C-alpha cells in the first residue's frame, strides 16, 4: 500500500512530527504486521526518529546543525542552499519502522520527524507499507 502526503513547511529549518500522520495511515489500511518505509523525495529535506517528549531536543538539534553547517559558508552551489544538501545527507531520505500486532514500534520517547533544511516549501512524504 502506497500513500503520498503533502506538507507545507513554514521555516527554513524545522522538524515536523509526522508520527500522528503515520499512525493514521496505518490505521486506515488496517496494518497488522509488517514494515513501513518512509521516503522523502527531496534533496534538502529528510526524515529521522528522535525524542518527541521534550521540544528542546528538536531545537537543540536544529541550533547545533546551524552552528556546524552555517548557511553562508562560502559554498559554490549557485542556488545558495548547499548547507541544506549537507544537512539532509547527514540525516536520511528514508527510514523503515516495524509494525507488530497493529502497533507502530517506537521507543517510549521516540517520534518520526520530517526534517526541513531549505524551507519554507511544499513537500511530499511517501509511505509504503509491506505486510509480512
N, C-alpha and C positions, 0 to 999 in steps of 0.2 A: 504494500500500500504506500503510495506516494502522496505527499501534500506540500504545497508551496504556501508559505506565509509571507506577508509583507510587513515591514517595519519602517516607520519614519523616525529617524534619529533626530535629536534636537541640538546636540552639541558636537564639537569637533571630535572629542574623545569622551566616550561613555560606555558603561556596561548596562545592558538591559536584561533584567531577569526574565528569561523565557520559560522557566520551569512550569508555570501555570499553563502556558500555551501548549507545551509538550504533553503535560498530563491530560489536558482536554482532548488533544488529538488521539492519544492512546485510548481514552475512554470512548471517543466517537467510533473508533474502529474495532473496539472490543478486543484489544490486545491482551493476550494471556501470558504466553511465554515466548520470548524472542529477543531480538536485538533491534534497537533503533539507531540508525545512523543520522546524524545531524550534519548538514553540509552548508557552508556559506560560500556562494558563488561570486565572491568579491576579493580583490587583491589588497584591499586596505581595511579589511574587517576580519573578524574571526569568531571563534566560539571557544568557551572554556568552562570548566567546572571549578567553583571556588565557594568560599563561605558566603552564605546569604542571611546569616543571623545578625551580623553587625555591619551596617553600611560603611563604617570607617575602613573596613578591609578593602572594599572596592575603591574608595577614594585614595587610600594609601597606594594601591597598585597603580592607579592612573597617574597620581602625582609623581611616583617614582619612575614610571615609564617616561614621563615628560622630562624628568631630570637626566636620565641616562641616554635618551634619544630625543633631543630637542628638535622642534620643527625646523628652525633655521640654523642649520649646522654646516652650511657650505656644500650641500648636496648638489649634484649636477643634473638631476632629473628635471626636465623643463616644466613639469606640472607643479612642482613645489611641494609634493607630498611624499617624498622618499621616506621621511620618518614614519609615515603611516604604513608603507610597504614593509619596512623593517619590523615594526611593532606587530603587524599581522603575521609575519613569518615566525616571530617568537611565540605566538600563540598557535593556532591551528585553523585550517579551513574546515576541519571536520572532527567529530568525535563519535564514539559509539557508547551507548548505555544499555544496560541489561534490564529486561522486563521479566519478572518472575512472579507467577501467581497474581497477575493483573497489577503488579506493583513496580513502579519505576525505582530501581535500586540505586539510591544515592545515600551517601553518609548523612548522619544526623544534621550537620550544619551545611550541607552542600546544596548548591543551586546551579542551574545551567544559565550561562550568560552569553548573550550576543555582545561582542566587543567591537565597538566602532572606533576607528582611528582617523577618519577623514570626513567627518560629518560637517553639518547635517546633510543627510541623504535619504533617499528612498532605497531600502534594502530588501533582499529576499533571504529567506531561510528555507532550505529544502529538507524535508523529513522523509525517510524511507524505513518502514518497518518490515522486518523479516521474521516471520514466525518460525519457531523451531526449538 
